[in-house]
Amino acid sequence: MSRINTDFSPWPSAQSVVSSFMSDYKEIDGVMMAHAIETSTGGSPIAQIVINKVETNVEIEDSLFKMPKKEGGPKEK
């Protein structure tokens, strides 16, 4: 199990530590990857993520990385 602690301050007068615990490691293409992540703050759980499928080196269309056009802004030439 791995743990990451992050100081989190949504505004100057409040600060807390958010901890993320990674577990259920499985080998994917020669790399161990966590398949479960639990996040807590002040010892109270706030989120749990379970990863069912991991794929590596999957081709992705370049168009997915284009910025959306702003409405009312300048038109492309």
Secondary structure, 3 states (H helix, E strand, C coil): CEEEEEEEEEECCEEEEEEEEEEEEEEECCEEEEEEEEEEECCEEEEEEECCCCCCCCCCCHHHHCCCCCCCCCCCC
